[in-house]
Amino acid sequence: MLEKVGSAANAEAWLQDAHARHARFAGFGHRVYRTYDPRAKILKEISRTAAPELYKTAEKTEEVALRILHEAHPERPNATNVDFWASVVLTGAGIPKEMFTCLFATSRVSGWTAHVLEALSDLRIIRPASRWIGPEPGRSK
């Protein structure tokens, strides 16, 4: 998204246009966390030196995006998530954007493994708060 925004000077126009098209703002909001991600605060500071020019664009983009999201839905706690500022740090480190998703997943493997080990300790069935609404298994449409 920051590549498409292009510059701090273009952030307002690009985000207003994206919002008018009902496009999602990458790096904002989270299914679970409802406040500004503390990890994002740390990565934002690292971004200042990791990618100074991109930092300027990202900082303005964050400011404008949060304002637009709040104006559109003041009842929703939209906040910057860790992936927004992680992308700036990774760019500054010279990581190709095509590798970002792999790195995000890799960084979460230890947490996922911890969840599995925790679940194995009491062998309780995990029942997610979702319901399958697709076709019945083994049946075609």
C-alpha positions in Angstrom: 0.0 0.0 0.0 2.8 2.4 0.9 4.3 1.8 -2.6 1.0 2.9 -4.1 0.7 5.9 -1.8 4.1 6.9 -3.1 4.9 9.9 -0.9 3.8 11.7 2.2 2.4 14.5 0.0 0.2 12.0 -1.9 -1.1 10.2 1.3 -4.2 12.3 1.8 -5.4 12.0 -1.8 -4.6 8.4 -2.2 -6.3 7.3 1.0 -9.4 9.5 0.4 -9.7 7.8 -3.0 -9.2 4.3 -1.6 -11.7 5.0 1.1 -14.3 6.2 -1.5 -13.7 2.9 -3.3 -14.3 1.0 -0.1 -10.8 -0.4 -0.2 -9.2 -1.7 3.0 -6.2 0.0 4.5 -3.4 -2.5 4.9 -1.9 -2.5 8.3 -4.9 -1.1 10.2 -7.2 -3.0 12.5 -7.0 -6.4 14.0 -9.5 -9.1 14.8 -8.4 -9.4 18.4 -6.3 -6.4 19.5 -8.4 -3.2 19.8 -5.6 -0.7 20.7 -2.5 0.5 19.0 -0.2 -2.6 18.9 2.8 -2.0 21.3 5.0 -3.9 18.8 4.1 -1.3 16.1 5.3 1.5 18.4 8.7 -0.1 18.7 8.9 -0.9 14.9 7.8 2.7 14.1 10.9 4.0 16.1 13.2 1.5 14.3 11.7 2.6 11.0 13.0 6.2 11.4 16.6 5.0 10.8 15.9 1.8 8.9 14.1 3.5 6.0 14.0 7.3 6.6 12.3 8.3 3.3 9.7 5.5 3.6 9.2 6.4 7.2 8.0 9.9 6.2 5.4 8.4 3.8 4.3 5.8 6.4 4.0 8.3 9.2 1.7 10.6 7.1 -0.2 7.5 5.8 -0.8 6.3 9.3 -2.0 9.8 10.5 -4.4 10.2 7.6 -5.6 6.5 7.6 -6.4 6.6 11.3 -8.3 9.9 10.9 -10.3 8.6 8.0 -11.1 5.4 9.8 -12.2 7.2 12.9 -14.3 9.7 11.0 -16.1 6.9 9.1 -16.6 4.6 12.1 -16.0 6.3 15.5 -17.4 3.3 17.2 -14.7 1.0 15.8 -11.3 0.9 17.5 -9.2 0.9 14.3 -5.6 1.1 15.2 -2.2 0.5 13.5 -1.2 -3.1 13.7 2.3 -4.6 13.8 2.4 -5.5 10.1 2.2 -1.9 9.0 5.5 -0.8 10.6 7.1 -4.2 10.2 6.8 -3.7 6.4 8.8 -0.4 6.7 11.5 -2.0 8.7 11.7 -5.0 6.4 11.9 -2.6 3.4 14.7 -0.7 5.1 16.6 -4.0 5.7 16.4 -4.8 2.0 14.0 -7.7 2.2 11.9 -8.0 -1.0 8.2 -7.4 -0.4 7.4 -10.8 -1.9 9.1 -12.3 1.2 7.1 -10.4 3.8 4.3 -12.9 4.2 6.8 -15.7 4.7 8.7 -13.7 7.3 5.5 -12.8 9.1 4.5 -16.4 9.3 8.0 -17.6 10.3 8.1 -15.1 13.2 4.8 -16.6 14.5 5.9 -20.3 14.3 7.2 -20.3 17.9 3.9 -18.9 19.2 1.9 -21.4 17.2 4.1 -24.2 18.5 3.6 -22.9 22.1 -0.2 -23.1 21.5 0.1 -26.7 20.3 2.3 -27.7 23.3 -0.1 -26.0 25.6 -3.1 -27.8 24.1 -1.3 -31.1 24.3 -0.7 -30.6 28.0 -4.4 -31.1 28.9 -5.7 -32.7 25.6 -8.9 -30.6 25.6 -10.6 -30.1 22.4 -10.4 -26.6 21.1 -13.8 -25.4 19.8 -13.4 -22.2 17.7 -16.1 -19.6 17.7 -16.9 -20.2 14.1 -19.4 -22.3 12.1 -18.9 -24.0 8.8 -21.4 -22.8 6.2 -20.0 -24.4 3.1 -21.1 -27.5 1.3 -21.2 -30.7 3.2 -17.9 -32.7 3.0 -18.0 -35.2 0.2 -20.9 -33.6 -1.6 -20.6 -31.4 -4.6 -22.7 -28.4 -5.4 
